[in-house]
């Protein structure tokens, strides 16, 4: 199979719930989809809305594994495998923080025309814990 890359419109909806509050953020932006031998890569630029301006996000989906990588103003990488804890250092404007992520749901339906990724996970930073949901939908942008 050959590698294909195309423009897509991406809708990202993130929800974070902790003991005190629920917060939801939604971003609609243009991105790129690369399909290479069963692996899908979705890339898009964050904005002020997400609080990560000047950051590029890349989601790589291969089977039941999802890797989220951010580069630029915010640098981080998460690997989502159901029921497997992922630990990493998270760079913030205030310095490095240790965090762990435990995915509770990983769903993906992907094609070159459209697709969606639904992630739900428990994130722990220090002694703080929250439940996060990340829903990403995309559609191919028709060529003019």
N, C-alpha and C positions, 0 to 999 in steps of 0.2 A: 504494500500500500504506500502511496506517496504522501508526502507531507503537504498539508494545505493550511493556508492562513487567510483569514477574511475579517472584515469589519463587522462588529455586532453592536447592538444596543443592549446595555446591561442594567438591570434593576436590582439593587442591593438593599435588603432590608435587614437591619440588625436590631435585636432586642436584648437588653440586659436587665435581669431581675435579681436584686439582692434582698436582704432582710428588710430594707427600708423603702425601696422605690423600684419602679419599672421605667426604663428609658428606651425609646425606639428612635432609630435614625433610618432615613431612607435616602438613597442616592440613585439617580438615573443618569447614566453617562455612556459615552461611546467607548468601546474597547476592541480588543482583538481576540479572535479564537484561532488557536492552532490545533490541528488534529494530526497526530503522527503515530501510526501503528497502534491504535487502541488507546492512546493517551490523549487527553484533552487538556489544553492550557488556555485559561481565560486571563487576560491582562487588562487592567484599567487603572486610571489615575484617580487617586482620592481627591477630595476637595475640602473647603472650609466646613461644609456640612458634616463631614465625618470626623472633623477635628484632626485630620492627617494631611493637610495641604502639602504639596510637594513630595508626595509619597506614591509610589507605584505598587499596586497589589497584583500578585500572580497566584492563581489557583491552578494546581496541577492535579487532575483526577485520573487515576489508573486503578481500575477494579474498585475495591472497597477502600482504597487509600486516597486521602485528600491532603495535599500539602498546600499551606497558605504561606506565602513569602511576601514581606513588605520591604522595599528598599527606598532610600531617600531620607526625608526628614525623620521618619520612623523606620527603624530596622528591627525586624523580627521574623521568626519562622516557626510555624506550628505544623505538626503532622497529626492528622486525625485518622485513627484506626479504632473501630468500635471496641469499647471496654478496655482500651489500653491507655494508660497514663503517659502523657508526653511532658517532659520537663525541659525548661529552657530559660535562658536569661532574656529579659525583655528590656530593650533600651528605651528610656523615657527622657523627657527634657530634664528630669530630676536625677538621672543616673540609672544604673542597671538595677533591675529587680528580678528576683527569682520567681518563676511561676510554674504552675502545672495545669494541664488541660486533660480532662477526662470526657471523651465523647460518649454521649448516650444515644445519639441518632445520627446516622450518615446515610442520606438518600441522594441518588443522582440519576437523572434521565437525560442523556446527552446525545446530540446529533449535530451535524454541521448546519442544520437549519434553525434549530432552537434547542433549548435545554434548561434544566434547573438543577440546583444543588441545595439541599436542605441539611444544615448541620445544627445539632443541639449538643451543648457541652457544658460541663461544670468547669469554671476557671477559678484558680486559687492563686492569689498574690499575697505572700506573707500570711497573715491570719484572716484575710478577707476572702470571701467566697461569693460567687455569683453564678447564675445560670444564664447562659447566652444562647441565642438562636440567630443563625445567619441563613437567610433565604436569598438565593441568587437565581434570577431568571435572565435569559438572553434570547435574542432573535437576530438572525442574520439581516444585515442591511442590504437590500436589493441594489444591484449595480445599476447605475443610471444609463 
